[in-house]
């Protein structure tokens, strides 16, 4: 149960002054539903202002605070014209305080003629006149504007303003309780960090590395500790030792001989499954490295030992693809493979459920449906989870309830993950790596070109289609968005390509209904459509060997790991494949490096490490993937720098300081609940 000391932090935002149903909506869009969420809604940056006596001391474009006396109000000739309030500084220079739209009502109230006010904002020039457009603050002469020389800038949603969110954050910070110190004393003294409450307050006041690092460290420590507790608990639990005799695996007829990496991974899995402690292993494989074959070998070990196996996929499309390939590969062995998804109804579903219960089905492939309450197994002893990052630790623990004993779990991911992030996300798992590609897998030629070459590219597509080939065209967003730059949208691109190629084009994106998505994907997979226009929903798992061209529009907006995943959708057949990375007119230095690396390398593990090095705080726009990190406070740089220390600290707590039972353990328990990693506490109670 959550410690009482944390209850004020988990109170709803409605308990704050001024928060009613109207304000709850925009706060909800930012996931700010509790006091804790507001306290951890850290500023994206700070605006630093300089106090000046008069505008002669300031530069154009500078953020300033100065005292002005109002001399005149000038309304516009039309409702759309600007409303100007003219004012003079201490030496008589005239400055226009300029307002647009309804803001003019505020100006009339705040700035009466003849009165003096402190004004804060950005000094600009419009023609011959100096102006401040929509001043950030207008405060009476005795007010506190001079204390606001460093002001936080928060992420907003429609219906929120900076002053409003800052006021709510201040209320939240006033409710922070005193919490016991959970950081190991030596580490705490060495780092010279503030205490938890002080760190949160300082992080909202100014750029403060020590405060920010302390808060990031807390999150990393909570995560490391929870994963270690799960792992320790797993080792204490009893599973089912499974030893295969090779009777099924010996009949497999594989298209390629196994690579050294596949053989090594299978041996590691076989060793784990023979133990009584249930296996918890992550299989990391680059695109096309043959993870499915390794998973099949692992599941057949269970079948040979008289047990059943299940493969869990994140989407129905992926589940169907896995089912087809596993059924095809397993056919010579005699193992019975079935598919079970939420869409299955009637007699077919009943037949599958009976087969799982009486043991006539050896391997089942499906979505979450395979773990619903009504699904019972004769002896489920092995579970494979595909695209592991889509499932949290809590879901991994849920699987244990379906077997007589805790099943062996093999998690798979096609996203090569840097070692640091592997530690962060999968700290409770042992890791096997597939770092070789099977023979026959062709290199994909990668070309980088500007958006202005699209007409030429469309003609290249037409030539591909005439040869019977298929292609993907990936866009970063679904619709155009209002903004200074033109953002390619899947719908707009689909419309223009459909005009050229007609019914040969289908579209898939995350906002379509699942049935529409599946129908479009199936048309493309069958070859009835030549071109699939999509957002990154096709990043994993779509296997169409006849697709030989991948176009990624505005490629500079994607991370390296994501670009590599998308590129891996082609090159799956015997024909030569190409990937075209289209970019906008202006490229940051980081984006240039990223695209150059994509052209030079096809090694997903190398690209993942390079991606982590390249990502800075300001480079995250459009590059962050679901599942990249499980963190909201810690940045990539902080994860790299602080995670190894947090990992060591968590290990000391468990191995030296008595775990959650010792003196520091009580504080650590508070930490786990604070960051909602209490599944770590629950494993102790459940075990």
N, C-alpha and C positions, 0 to 999 in steps of 0.2 A: 504494500500500500504506500502511496506517495507520502513522504514525511510532511507533517503539518506546517513546518516552517516555509514550505514552498507554495502553500495554498494561495497567498496573496498574488503570486506571479501567474497562477493558472486561472485567476478570476477573469470573467468576460470583459471586453472593452466597454460594454454598456455601463459598467460600474464607474466609469470616469465621467467627470463633468462635461456636458456638451455632447455626449455620444448617444444619439437616438437612432431610430430605424433608418433615417436618411443618410447619416454618416456611416452607418454600419456597412452599407453596400460597397462604397469605394475602399473602405478598410479591408473588407473581405476579399476584394480583388487582389490586394497585396498580401493576402493570408495573414492579416493583422487582426486576429480575433480574440487574443488574450493579452493581458498586461505584459507577459514575458515576450510576446512577439514584438510589441512596441519597443521594449527595452533593448532588444537585439536587432531592431531595425536601424542598423548603423548608417551614418551619413556616407553618401557616395564620394563626396569631396567637401571642401570648405572654401567659402569665399572670404578672402582677406581684404579688408578695406583700410584705407589710410585716412586719418582725420586731417583736414586741411583748413586753414584760415580763410582762403579764397581760391577761386578756380585758377588763378595764375600759377599756383603751386602744384596743380594737378595736370596730368597728361591725358589726352583724349583716349578713351577706351579704358581708363582706370576706374576701379571701384573706390568710391570715396564717401566720406561723411563730412558734411559741412553745415554751417548755420546760415539760413536764408530768411530774408524778410519779404513777405508777399506784397506785390505792388499792383497786380492787375489780373483779371480773369478774361480770357478770350474764347468764346464759344465758336465752334465751326459753323460754316454756312449750311452744311447738311449733316444728318445724323452720323454719316460715316467719316466726316472730317475730324481731325484731332482736336481735343479740347486742351488749350494751353493755359497754364498758370505761370505768369511771369514773376520772377523774384530776384532780389539783389543780394550779393554776398557782402562781406564786411567792408570792401573797398568800392562797392558800387557796380561791379560786373553783373550783367543781366544773364540769368539762366532760365530757360523754359522747362517747366515740369509738365511733360506731355502725356496725355491720357487718351485712350481710344475706347469707344463703345460705352458700356454702362459704368466703367470705372470713373467717368467724369462726375458721377454723383458723389463718389467718395472724395474726389478732389474738392468739390464745393464745400463739403462738411469739414474736411481736415485742414484746409488752407484758406482761412478768411483773410481778406485784404488788411494789411497793416500789422498782422501778427508775425512773430518770428518762430521758425521751426527748425529742428535738426532733420536733415534729409540725407538718406543713404541710398546710393544707387550707382549706376555706371554713367560716367560723363562722356557724352558723344557730341558730334557736330552735325547740324542739319543746315546746309547753306552757310549763312553768316552767323547763325545762332548756336550757342552751346545749349545742350539740353540733357535732361535725364528722363528717359521714357519709363513710365510706370515705376516710380521710386519704390525700392524694397521696403523702406521704412520712412514714416513721417511722424515725428514725436515732438511734443511740446517742449519748450525751451528747458524746462527742468527735468526732462525725461532721461532715459538711460541708453540712448542710442550709442553713445561712445563705448558702452560695454559690449556692443555687438560688432566689434571690428573684425572678429573671426566668426563666421556664421556657417552652421552646417547646411548642406544641401542634400535633401533626402529624395529617394525614389518615390514618385507620386503616381496616383491613378486619377482618372477623371472624377472631379468632385472634391479633390483635396488640394490645399495650397500649402506652401512651405510653412507659413506661420501656424496654420492649423495643426499640421503634423508635428511641428516642433513643440507646440503647446501640449499635445497629447503625450509625446515622449517625455516631456518634463514631469507630467503627472505620473507616468509609469515609473520614472526613476525615483520619484519621491516615495514610492511604495516598496522599493527594494529592501528585503530583509537582510540582516547580518547572517552570513552563512559560514560554516566551519571551513577551514583551509584543507583542500584535498591534495594539493601538489606536494610532492616529496620535499621536505624542508631544504635539503642541500640544493636541489634544482631551483627552488623558489628563491633562495638567497643569491645563488649564482646569477640568475637571470635578472635580478633586481626588478621584479614586477610588482605592481600594486596589488592589493587585496581585491577580491572579486567585485565587490560593490563599487569601490573606488575606480576600478578599471572600466566598468560600464559607464560611469559618469564622465570620466576623462575622455573616453572614446567618442562621446557626443559633443565634447567641447572644442576639440582641436585635433589636428594631425598628431597622433601620439602612438608611436610604434610600440612602446612597451605595453600600453593598455590594450592595443589591438592584438599583439602577440599573445598576451595573457589569455584573452578571450578565445582566440583560435586554439591555443594549447588546451584549454578546458574541453573544447569540443572534441579535439583529437584524442585526448586522454579518455574521455567518456566512451568514445567509439572503440578504442583499442581494448579497454578494460572489458566492455560488454562482449566483444568478439572472443577475447581470451577465456572469459567465463563460460561461454557457449562451448568453446573447444574443450575446455577442461571437463565440462559436464558430459560432453559427447564421449570422451575417453572412459568415463566411469560407467556409461550405460552399456547394456548388453545387446549386441546385435546377433546376427546369425552368421557364423563362419561359412563361407561358400567356397568350395573347391570343385572346379570343373574337371572333367576327364578328357576334354577335347573332342568328344563324340559329335557335337554339333559344329564346333569351329572348324574341325578338319574337313567338313563338306563345303565350306564357303568357297565360292568361285568369284574371286575379286578381279576387277578389270586391270589393276596394277599391283605389283608386289608391294608389300608394306615397306615404308621408309624406316630408316634407323630410329627416327624420333617416334614414329608410331609404335614400333616394337618396344622401345624403352618405356613409353607411356603405358602400354598394355601390361608390361611386366610389373610396373609400379601399382597399377590398379589391381592386378591379380594378387599381388602381395597383400594389399590392404583388405581385399574381400575375404581373404583366408583367415583374417583375425576376427576375434569376437567383438572388439570395439568397432562400431559402425564406421565405415569409410566416410570421410568428408574431403573430397578432392576436387580441385578446379583444373579443368583441361583447357589451356589457352592454346588456340591454334590460329595461325594466320589464315586469311581468306584462301579457301581451296586446299588446306593442308591435310584434309581427310579426317576431320573429327568424327564424322558420322560412322565411319568404319570402326574407329576405336570404341565408340559408344556401343555399336552392335556387338563387338567382341566381348565387352564388359557385360552386356545383357545376356549373351549366350552362356557366359560362365554361370550366371544365376540359373538359367534354364537347365544347364547340365547338372547343376546341384539340386534339381527338383523344385526350384522356386520360380516366381514370376518377376518380370521387370516392367517398368513403365517409363515412358519418355514424355516429359512435360514441355510443351512449346508455348511461347507467349501469344501467338495469334493462330487463328484457324487455318489461314493460308499456309503458314509454316508447318502446322501439324499435318496437314494433308500432304505436303511435299515430303516430309520425313516418313510418313506412312508409306507412300509409294516407293521411295528408295529403299527403305528397310525391308518392305515386303518382297521387293525384287531381289535384294541381296540375300535375304534369309530363306528364299524359296528352296534352294537345294538342300538346306539343313533339315527341313521338315518342321521347324519352329513355327507356331501359329501366331501371326501378327494381326492385331485389330486396331480400328480407329474409333475413338470416342470423343465427340465434341458436344457443346451445348446445343447444337442445331439438330443432332440426331434424335429422332422421335420414333414412337410406335414399336413394331415388332423387331426392327433392326436393332434398336437400342436395347430392348429386352433381351434379345439373343446375345448381345455383347456382355450385358450385365451377368447373365447366367454363365457364360463362358469364363468370366473372371472369377465367379464364385466357385464353379466346379473345377477350375484349373485347366480347362481345355484350351484356353487362350494363354499363351506363354508371355507375349509382349504386347502391351497396349500403348498406343500413341495418342496424345490428345492435348487439349487445353486444360484449364483449371477443372473442367468437368470431371476429369479422372479422379479428383480428390473430394468430390461432393459426398455428403453423408450417405446417400443411397447407394454409392458404389462400394461394394465389398469384394475383397480378394480372398482366394484360397490361401495364398502364401506370398505376399508381396515382400521381396527382400532386397530389391535393387531399383533405384530411381535415378534417371538421367534428367537434368534440367538444362534445357537449351536456352541460349542467350541469357545467361545467368544474371546480368545486370538489371533485367526487367523484374526480378523477384527479390524481395528483401529477406533479411535474416529471419524475420518472423515467419515468412512463408516457408523457408527452408525447414524451420522447426516443426511446422504444421504437418509435414509429410510423415513424421515419426508415428503419428496416430494411426496410420493405415496398415501397418504391418503388425504381425504378432509381436515382433520385436522391432527396434528402430532399424529401418532399412539402410543399406549402404547408399550414399548419395554421390553421384558424379555430376558436377556442374560444368557447363561448357560455355565458352565465350569466343566469338570470332573477332572480338576487338582486342588486339594485343594491348596490354595495359602495362605502363611503366611500373617498376618494382615498388616504388613508393605508394602508388595508388592501389596496387594489388594488396599491399599490407593494410591500407586504409579500408578497402572495401571487402576483402576476403580474408581478413586476419585469422578466421577460424578454420580456413581450408589449407590443406597441402596442395602444392601446385605442380602440375605436369605441363611441359611445353612442347608443342609441335612446331619446330622451327625449320622444318624442311618441307619442300613441296614435292608431291608425287611426280614421277617421271611423266613426260607427255603434257604437262601443264605449260602452256606457252606464255612468254612474257607479253605484257600489254603495252603497246606504244602509247606514250602520253604526250599530248600536244597542248601548248598554252597559247591562246590567242585572244584578241580583244573582241568585245561585243559587236564591233562594226563589221566583223567577218561573218555574221549570222547568215546573210543571204547566200554566201558561198557554201556555208556549212549545210544549208537546207538542200542545195543541189547535190551535195555529197550524200546526203541521206537518201535522196531519190535514187541515186545510183546503187546504193546498198540494197534498197527495197527491190529494185529490178533484178538483183542477183538472189533474191529470196531471203535476204537477211533481215534481222530485227534490231531495234535500237531503243535505248532509254534516253529521256531528256529530263534532267532534274533541276527544279527551281527552288530557291530558298524559302519562298513564302507562297501562301495560297492566293491572296489578293493583293492588288496594289495598295500601298499605304500612303497617306498624306505625309509628305516629308520633303526635304531638300533634294534627296537623290531619288532617281527612278529605281524602284525595286522590282525585279522581274517577278511576275506572279504566275503560278501554275495555270490559273484560269485564263489569263491573257495569252500566255504562250500556247496553251491548248487551242484557244480560239483561232490564233493565226496559223498554226500548223494544220488544224482541221480544214481550214480554208484551202490549203495546198494539197493535203493528202486524203481528205474526206474520211470515210469510215475506217480507214487504216489506223486512225489515232484513237487511243483511249486515255483516260485520266484517272489518277488515284491520288487522294490526299487525306489527311487525318480528319477533315470535317465531313467527309462523305459517310453515309450509313454503311455499316459493315457489309450488308448484302450488295450494295453498289460497288464497294471496294473489291469484294470477292469476285463479282461478275466481271469487272474490268480486268482484274489480274488473270482470271481463268481464260478470258478471250485472248489475252496476250500470251499466256503460257501455252495455249493450244496452237498459236500461230495464226489465229483469225484476225488479229490486229498486228500491224507492223511496228507501231511506235507507242511507247508508254510514256506519257508526260506525268511527272510525279513530284511530290515533295520528298523529304527524306524517309517517308514511311517504307520505302523499298530498300532502305540501308542494309537490312539483314535478310538473308534467307530466300530471296526470290531466285530460283534456279531455272534459267531459260538458255540452254546451250546454243540456240540459234541466234542469240543477241550478240552482236559483235561491235557495237558502237555505244559508248556512254558519253553523253554530253552533260556537263555540269555548269549551269549558268551562275554567274556571280560567284565563282569558285573561291574568291578571296574571303567570302563570308563564312566559309566552313573551316573547321579544324582539320589538321592533317589526318588524324585517325579516321574522321568521318569521310574525308575524300578517298582515303584508301579503301574503306568499306564499300563505298559506292562504286569505285573502279572495279572492285572484285565481283560485281554483278555480271561483268562480261569476261570473256576469255575462258568460258567453261566448256566450249566445244572444240572441234579440231581446227576451225578456221582462225586466221589471224584477227586479233581484236584491237580496238583503239579506244582511248579515252581523251576527250577534248575538254580542257578547262577554259571556260570563257570568263573574262574578267572585265570590270568597268574601267573607266578612263584613268582614275587616280588609284594608285596602289600604295599602301604604307610599306615601309621597309620590311616589316614582319611578313606581310602578305606576299611580297616578292620572294622572300626566302622560302616561304611555305610552298609556293607554286614551283619554285626551282627544285626543291627537294622531291616533290611529287614526280617531276620529270625525270629526276636522276635515280630514284630508288623505288623498288617494289617490296622492300623488306618492312613488313608491318611493325615488327618489334623496334627496329631502328627509328621508323617514323613516329612511333608512339613516344619514344624517349625525346626525340627532337621537338615534338609538339609541346611537350611539357616545358622544355627549355624556352621555346618561343613565346608561349602565352604569358603576357603580362596582364596586370589588372585591367588595363584599358583595351586589351585585345580580345576580350571574351565575347564581344557582340557576335552572335551568329556562329560561334565556334564551340559552344558548350553542348555536349550531348547528354541525353537522358542517361543517367547512370555513370557519368564521368566521375563524380564524387558524391558521397552521401552527406556533404557538409553544406551548411548555410553561412557559417561565420568564417571558416578558414578559407583563405585564397589558395591558388595553386602554389604560389611562392612559399606561403606559410606551411602548407602540407609538406613540401619538399624539405624545408628547413627544420620544422618542429616535430614531424611525425615520428622519426626514429627516436627522439628523446621521450616523447609521450609513450611510445611502445615500451621502451626500457622502464619508464616510471610505472606503467601498468604491471609489468612483469615483477618488479620489485614489490609492489603492493601484494600481489598474489603469493609470491614465493618467499618473501622475507617478513612482510608486515602483517601476516595473518588474514589476507584477503578482506572480505567485507565484514569479517567478525572482529578484526582488531580495532584499535583506537582510530587510525586513519581510515579504516574501512567504513566507519559510520559516516564520515564526511564524503567518502567515495560513493556511498549509497545515495546521498543527496545529489551528487553530481550526475549519476546515472538517471535519476528521475528528472532532474532539471533539463537534460538534453534528450529526454524520452528514449533512452537506451535501456529502459528498465527490463527489456527481454533478458538482459544479463542477470538481473536479480531473480527473474521468474525461473530461469533454468536451474538456479540453485534450489529454489523452493520445490520445483517439479522433480528434480533429481533426487 
